[in-house]
Amino acid sequence: FDTSAFSSFVMVINVLGGEGDDRNALHDLVEELVAPRFASVSGVSQVLTGGGAGRQVTITVDPERAAALGVTTDAITRAVERNVSHLEFLGKLESGAGRMPVVLDGRPSGLTSLGRARIQADRPVLLNHVSELSFGSGREEVLFRVNGLPAVGLILFQEEGANLVELGQELRRRVVQIKEELQPMGLDLVVGFDAAQMVEDQLVRLARLGATGFAIALVVLFLFLRSLKTTLIIGISIPVSVVATFFLMYSFDISLNIMSLGGLTLGIGLLVDNSIVVLESVYRHRKP
């Protein structure tokens, strides 16, 4: 079971609105207008659209006509795959709006051009000679509902190496921007899951716990040592050590995340113990 996708899972955005309960139409609108706007954000590797069914081409093969013309269903399948999969990735285009993939699209422009596709090179048999082509909605495989209302979900994934917190902040700004643009169309955007916000909340919680533990440690030290000078020396040494740690983390390009902040929180307790040991050693050597 591959769990790598969960580590790059960054946000789920639900799109509500549209006329009636036609999720298929909403799915097409979101896939064409909304999904590319989020995919262009730097740091987003992939955007998946769920809820409703997208448009698809249905090819109904007539086996009798195919047999009469001497083509097999396997040959028809290969011909379809050969024509609809004619995409070539050329690279990425960097701009102020973000990073956009550049793809050469050689697929048929419509049913007519697809129907004129040749099935086999040694036989003058076209796809529309042995099958009927129709355009409609596919099968709905994923269901999204928000407060009992039908919705279409956008699942956003993070690029490897991207900063999750910065990416989340940029995506939230993009949500507000797109939400204002879609209001005249009767559409609304609701963030269903935000991994970056969860990380930010945990970072704030860890920082608060570290500061609280530091304050309690100073109070306990003062009660036991009965010396304001000694308590102040230890209280000054800890912030200085933490600031020096931040400088080293910045120099070696180590990001501030849950693991590093948790380590700093534990390190504060070790600094208190070490400071007491060093201070006692100094007093012992200074005693006549």
Disulfide bonds with the S-S distance in Angstrom:
none
